[in-house]
Amino acid sequence: MSMDVELDGIFLENSTIDYDNYEYHDDFESRGTGAVIIPVLYSLVLVIGLFGNGLLLAVLAQKRRSWSLSDTFILHLSIADVLLLVTLPLWAAEAAQPNGWCFGAFLCKFSGAVFHINFYCGILLLMCISLDRYLSIVHGTQLYSQRRSLFVLISCLLVWFISLIITIPDWFFMVAHKSSTQEKTLCYQLAPRLLHHTIGFLLPTAILIICFSCIVQRLLRSPKVLQSQRAFIMLILPLVGVFFLFWMPYIIVFIVGTIKSSSDEPGNEQSGNIKGSLQTALMVTKALGCVHACLRPLLYLGLRGNFRKRAMAMLRCATVEDDVSLWELGVGEEAPPDQSHGNEEEQRQMTSVDHQVQSTQC
C-alpha cells in the first residue's frame, strides 16, 4: 500500500513566504512612538495650554484699567504661545498618520513659521525684560518706565517684526517632502539655517548670559538689592530656565542637522541613516519644545500669588477690586535701589537747606 502524503493548503502557503521582505513588525515598532505617544502629548498640551493661556488673557482683560508694563510683556508671550497651540493638531496628525503630512504646502509653511516665531518671540521678549533689569540693578537706569509706556509697545512690536523677518526662509524652504529614510511625507525645512542660529538664538542667548551674570554678581555684593529684586528672581529666572530646558534639545539637534547637511556627500548610505536619525530626533525634540507653550501659565499660578488670587476668583465668577500688580516683576515699575537711595539723600539735603533758610529769615 502506498502512503504518499501531499502537503497542500496552509502547509504549502507557509513554505512560500519570503521572510527577507517581511518588514511589517519593524515598521510597527519604528512608528510606535510617533504614531501614539506624540499625538497624545500634543493633545494634552493643546488642552492645558488653551485653558491656561485663555485664563491668563481673561485675567489681563479684567485688569485692563490698571494695565502695567509687565502685563504688556506677559500678554505678548501668551499670544505667541496661543499661535503655536493652534498648529498642534497639524503636527499631531503628521505623526499619527502612516502617510505623514497631508495638509498641503501652504499649511506646512505656515505651521513651520509659527513654530519658529514662538521660539524667537519667547527668547527676544525675555531678553528685553532681562536687559531692563540689568540696567536697573547694575547701572541704576531704566530702559522702560510708565512715562515711556509707548516704548514698551514699540519694543514688543519690534520683537514680532524681527521674528517674522527671521522666519522668511520658512515660507520658501519649508516643504512637504517624502523622506528618503522613512516611507512617509514630512514637513521640514531644506535650507541653510545660519540666520536662525545667529540672530534667533546665539545673540539673544549671549545677551541673557551677560545680563544674568552681572545681575547675580551685583546681588551677591548687595543684600539690600537682593531683597528689593526678589520678585524678579522668583519669576524671571524660572521662566528663562524652563524656556532653555525645553528648547535646548531642539536647538542642539537643529544645529547638528545644519552641520551635517553642509558636509553630507550624495549617495552615502551612512549619511542617509544619520539623516533619518536626525529627522526622528527633530520630531521628538520639537514635541518637547511645544510642551513649553502650556507651561508659562502654570508657572504664573505657582509663583505669583496675586495672579493666582485673580485667576481663582475668575473661575468662581467673583470679582477682585484691588489694582495690585499681578507679577511684581518690576519692569519699569520700581525705582532702582541706588537711585531711590540717592533721591532720599537729595531730599534730606534739600530739607536741611530749607530749614537753614527759614532760620536765617527769622
C-alpha positions as CSV (number, residue, x, y, z in Angstrom):
1,M,0.0,0.0,0.0
2,S,1.4,3.4,-1.0
3,M,1.0,6.1,1.7
4,D,2.1,9.3,-0.1
5,V,1.3,12.4,1.9
6,E,0.7,15.5,-0.2
7,L,1.3,18.8,1.6
8,D,-1.2,21.3,0.5
9,G,-3.3,24.2,1.8
10,I,-1.7,26.1,4.7
11,F,1.5,24.0,4.6
12,L,2.2,24.9,1.0
13,E,1.4,28.6,1.7
14,N,3.8,28.7,4.7
15,S,6.6,27.2,2.6
16,T,6.5,30.1,0.1
17,I,6.8,33.1,2.5
18,D,9.8,35.2,1.8
19,Y,11.0,36.3,5.3
20,D,13.6,38.6,3.8
21,N,11.0,41.1,2.7
22,Y,8.9,40.8,5.9
23,E,9.0,44.3,7.4
24,Y,5.7,44.8,9.0
25,H,6.9,44.2,12.6
26,D,9.8,46.6,12.1
27,D,7.5,49.3,10.6
28,F,5.2,49.0,13.6
29,E,8.0,49.4,16.1
30,S,9.5,52.4,14.3
31,R,6.2,54.1,14.1
32,G,5.1,53.3,17.7
33,T,6.4,56.4,19.4
34,G,5.5,58.8,16.6
35,A,2.0,57.4,16.0
36,V,0.8,57.1,19.5
37,I,2.8,59.0,22.2
38,I,3.5,62.2,20.3
39,P,-0.2,62.8,19.2
40,V,-1.4,62.1,22.8
41,L,1.3,64.6,24.1
42,Y,0.2,67.3,21.6
43,S,-3.4,66.8,22.6
44,L,-2.6,67.2,26.3
45,V,-0.5,70.3,25.6
46,L,-3.3,71.8,23.4
47,V,-6.0,71.3,26.1
48,I,-3.8,72.5,29.0
49,G,-2.3,75.3,27.0
50,L,-5.5,76.8,25.7
51,F,-7.1,76.6,29.1
52,G,-4.1,78.2,30.9
53,N,-3.5,80.9,28.3
54,G,-7.2,81.6,28.0
55,L,-7.4,82.1,31.7
56,L,-4.3,84.4,31.6
57,L,-5.8,86.5,28.8
58,A,-9.1,86.8,30.7
59,V,-7.4,88.0,33.8
60,L,-5.4,90.5,31.8
61,A,-8.5,91.8,30.1
62,Q,-10.3,92.2,33.5
63,K,-7.3,94.2,34.8
64,R,-7.1,96.4,31.7
65,R,-8.0,99.6,33.6
66,S,-4.8,99.3,35.7
67,W,-2.5,98.0,32.9
68,S,1.2,97.7,33.8
69,L,4.3,97.4,31.7
70,S,4.7,93.8,33.0
71,D,1.3,93.0,31.7
72,T,2.3,94.0,28.2
73,F,5.2,91.6,28.0
74,I,3.2,88.8,29.5
75,L,0.4,89.4,27.0
76,H,2.7,89.1,24.0
77,L,4.3,86.0,25.4
78,S,0.9,84.5,25.8
79,I,-0.2,85.4,22.2
80,A,2.9,83.7,20.8
81,D,2.0,80.5,22.8
82,V,-1.6,80.5,21.6
83,L,-0.5,80.8,18.0
84,L,1.7,77.7,18.4
85,L,-1.1,75.8,20.2
86,V,-3.4,76.4,17.2
87,T,-1.0,74.5,14.9
88,L,-0.5,71.5,17.2
89,P,-3.4,69.4,15.6
90,L,-1.5,69.6,12.3
91,W,1.7,68.2,13.8
92,A,-0.2,65.6,15.7
93,A,-1.9,64.4,12.5
94,E,1.5,64.2,10.8
95,A,2.9,62.0,13.5
96,A,-0.2,59.8,13.7
97,Q,-0.9,59.1,10.0
98,P,1.1,56.5,8.1
99,N,1.4,58.8,5.1
100,G,2.7,61.7,7.2
101,W,1.9,65.3,6.2
102,C,-1.3,65.6,4.2
103,F,-2.3,69.2,4.6
104,G,-0.5,70.7,1.6
105,A,2.4,73.1,1.1
106,F,0.8,76.3,2.5
107,L,-0.1,74.9,5.9
108,C,3.3,73.3,6.1
109,K,5.0,76.7,5.6
110,F,2.5,78.4,7.9
111,S,2.9,75.9,10.8
112,G,6.7,75.8,10.4
113,A,6.9,79.6,10.5
114,V,4.6,79.8,13.6
115,F,6.7,77.2,15.4
116,H,9.8,79.3,14.9
117,I,8.0,82.6,15.6
118,N,7.0,81.2,19.0
119,F,10.6,80.4,19.9
120,Y,12.0,83.8,18.7
121,C,9.3,85.9,20.3
122,G,9.9,84.0,23.6
123,I,13.6,84.4,23.8
124,L,13.6,88.0,22.5
125,L,10.9,89.2,24.9
126,L,12.7,87.5,27.8
127,M,15.9,89.3,26.6
128,C,14.1,92.7,26.7
129,I,12.9,92.1,30.3
130,S,16.3,90.9,31.4
131,L,18.1,93.8,29.8
132,D,15.8,96.2,31.6
133,R,16.5,94.5,34.9
134,Y,20.3,94.5,34.1
135,L,20.3,98.3,33.5
136,S,18.2,98.9,36.6
137,I,20.2,96.8,39.0
138,V,23.7,97.2,37.7
139,H,23.7,100.7,36.3
140,G,20.8,102.4,38.1
141,T,19.0,103.3,34.9
142,Q,15.7,102.1,33.5
143,L,15.0,101.0,29.9
144,Y,11.2,101.1,30.4
145,S,9.0,103.2,32.7
146,Q,5.4,104.2,33.0
147,R,6.2,107.6,31.4
148,R,7.5,105.7,28.3
149,S,4.8,103.0,28.1
150,L,4.7,103.5,24.3
151,F,8.3,102.4,24.2
152,V,7.3,99.0,25.7
153,L,4.7,98.5,23.0
154,I,7.2,99.5,20.3
155,S,9.7,97.0,21.7
156,C,7.1,94.2,21.6
157,L,6.1,95.1,18.0
158,L,9.8,95.2,17.1
159,V,10.2,91.7,18.5
160,W,7.4,90.4,16.4
161,F,8.8,92.2,13.3
162,I,12.3,90.6,13.9
163,S,10.7,87.2,14.4
164,L,8.8,87.5,11.1
165,I,11.9,88.5,9.3
166,I,13.9,85.6,10.6
167,T,11.2,83.2,9.6
168,I,11.1,84.3,6.0
169,P,13.2,81.3,4.9
170,D,10.4,79.0,6.3
171,W,8.0,80.4,3.7
172,F,10.4,79.5,0.9
173,F,12.1,76.3,2.1
174,M,9.6,74.5,4.3
175,V,8.4,71.7,2.1
176,A,6.1,68.7,2.4
177,H,8.5,66.1,1.0
178,K,8.6,62.3,1.1
179,S,11.5,61.3,3.3
180,S,14.2,59.1,1.7
181,T,14.7,57.2,5.0
182,Q,11.0,56.9,6.0
183,E,8.1,55.8,3.9
184,K,6.0,58.9,4.7
185,T,5.8,62.6,3.8
186,L,7.3,65.0,6.3
187,C,7.1,68.8,6.7
188,Y,10.6,70.1,7.2
189,Q,13.0,72.8,6.1
190,L,15.5,72.4,3.3
191,A,17.7,75.4,3.6
192,P,20.9,76.8,5.3
193,R,20.0,77.9,8.8
194,L,22.8,80.3,9.7
195,L,20.3,83.2,10.1
196,H,18.2,81.1,12.6
197,H,21.2,80.3,14.7
198,T,22.9,83.7,14.8
199,I,20.1,86.2,15.2
200,G,17.4,84.0,16.6
201,F,19.4,82.0,19.2
202,L,23.1,82.8,19.7
203,L,22.8,86.6,20.0
204,P,19.9,86.6,22.5
205,T,21.4,83.8,24.5
206,A,24.7,85.7,24.8
207,I,22.9,88.8,26.0
208,L,20.9,86.8,28.5
209,I,24.0,85.2,29.9
210,I,25.8,88.5,30.2
211,C,22.9,90.2,31.9
212,F,22.3,87.4,34.4
213,S,26.0,87.1,35.2
214,C,26.2,90.8,36.0
215,I,22.9,90.7,37.9
216,V,24.0,87.8,40.1
217,Q,27.3,89.4,40.9
218,R,25.5,92.6,41.9
219,L,23.0,90.8,44.0
220,L,25.7,88.8,45.8
221,R,27.6,92.0,46.7
222,S,24.4,93.9,47.8
223,P,21.9,92.0,50.1
224,K,19.6,95.1,50.1
225,V,19.3,94.9,46.3
226,L,18.5,91.2,46.7
227,Q,15.5,91.9,48.9
228,S,14.1,94.6,46.6
229,Q,14.6,92.5,43.4
230,R,13.3,89.2,44.9
231,A,10.2,89.3,42.7
232,F,12.4,89.4,39.6
233,I,14.4,86.4,40.8
234,M,11.4,84.4,41.7
235,L,9.7,84.9,38.3
236,I,12.2,85.7,35.5
237,L,14.8,83.1,36.4
238,P,12.3,80.2,36.4
239,L,10.8,81.5,33.1
240,V,14.2,81.6,31.4
241,G,15.4,78.3,32.9
242,V,12.3,76.4,31.8
243,F,12.5,78.0,28.4
244,F,16.0,76.7,27.8
245,L,15.3,73.4,29.4
246,F,12.5,72.6,26.9
247,W,14.0,74.3,23.8
248,M,17.7,73.5,24.1
249,P,17.4,69.8,22.9
250,Y,15.7,71.0,19.7
251,I,18.3,73.7,19.1
252,I,21.1,71.2,19.6
253,V,19.6,68.8,17.1
254,F,18.8,71.8,14.8
255,I,22.5,72.9,14.8
256,V,23.8,69.3,14.3
257,G,21.4,68.9,11.4
258,T,22.7,72.1,9.8
259,I,26.3,70.9,10.2
260,K,25.5,67.5,8.8
261,S,23.6,68.9,5.8
262,S,26.5,71.1,4.8
263,S,29.0,68.2,5.0
264,D,26.9,65.3,3.6
265,E,28.1,63.6,0.4
266,P,25.4,62.5,-2.1
267,G,24.9,58.7,-2.3
268,N,26.5,58.0,1.1
269,E,24.4,55.2,2.7
270,Q,25.7,56.0,6.2
271,S,24.8,59.7,5.7
272,G,21.3,58.6,4.9
273,N,21.0,56.6,8.1
274,I,22.2,59.6,10.1
275,K,19.8,61.9,8.3
276,G,16.9,59.5,9.3
277,S,18.0,59.6,12.9
278,L,18.2,63.4,12.9
279,Q,14.6,63.5,11.5
280,T,13.4,61.3,14.3
281,A,15.3,63.4,16.9
282,L,13.8,66.6,15.4
283,M,10.3,65.2,15.7
284,V,10.8,64.3,19.4
285,T,12.6,67.5,20.4
286,K,10.1,69.6,18.5
287,A,7.3,68.0,20.6
288,L,9.3,68.8,23.7
289,G,9.6,72.4,22.6
290,C,5.9,72.6,22.0
291,V,5.2,71.5,25.6
292,H,6.7,74.8,26.7
293,A,3.6,76.6,25.3
294,C,1.4,75.3,28.1
295,L,3.9,75.8,31.0
296,R,4.1,79.5,31.4
297,P,0.5,79.9,32.8
298,L,1.3,77.1,35.3
299,L,4.5,78.9,36.4
300,Y,2.5,82.1,36.9
301,L,-0.1,80.2,39.0
302,G,2.7,78.6,41.1
303,L,5.0,81.6,41.6
304,R,2.7,84.7,41.6
305,G,0.2,84.9,44.5
306,N,-1.6,87.9,43.0
307,F,-2.2,86.2,39.7
308,R,-3.3,83.0,41.4
309,K,-5.8,85.0,43.5
310,R,-7.3,86.7,40.5
311,A,-7.4,83.5,38.5
312,M,-9.2,81.6,41.2
313,A,-11.6,84.5,41.7
314,M,-12.4,84.5,38.0
315,L,-13.1,80.7,38.0
316,R,-15.5,81.3,40.9
317,C,-17.1,84.2,38.9
318,A,-16.1,86.5,41.7
319,T,-14.5,90.0,41.4
320,V,-11.3,91.4,42.8
321,E,-11.2,95.1,43.5
322,D,-7.5,95.7,44.2
323,D,-5.2,97.0,41.5
324,V,-2.0,95.3,42.8
325,S,0.5,94.1,40.2
326,L,-0.1,90.5,39.1
327,W,3.6,89.8,38.7
328,E,5.5,92.1,40.9
329,L,8.0,91.9,38.1
330,G,9.4,95.4,38.5
331,V,9.9,96.0,34.7
332,G,10.0,99.8,34.8
333,E,7.7,99.9,37.8
334,E,10.2,100.2,40.6
335,A,12.9,102.8,41.1
336,P,16.4,101.2,41.2
337,P,17.7,100.8,44.7
338,D,20.7,103.0,44.2
339,Q,18.7,105.7,42.5
340,S,16.0,105.7,45.2
341,H,18.7,105.9,47.9
342,G,20.2,108.9,46.1
343,N,16.8,110.6,45.9
344,E,16.4,110.2,49.6
345,E,19.8,111.8,50.2
346,E,18.8,114.7,47.9
347,Q,15.5,115.2,49.7
348,R,17.3,115.3,53.1
349,Q,19.8,117.8,51.8
350,M,17.0,120.0,50.4
351,T,15.1,119.8,53.7
352,S,18.2,120.8,55.7
353,V,18.8,123.8,53.3
354,D,15.1,124.9,53.7
355,H,15.5,124.8,57.4
356,Q,18.6,126.9,57.2
357,V,16.9,129.4,55.0
358,Q,14.0,129.7,57.3
359,S,16.2,130.2,60.4
360,T,18.2,132.9,58.6
361,Q,15.0,134.7,57.7
362,C,13.8,134.6,61.3
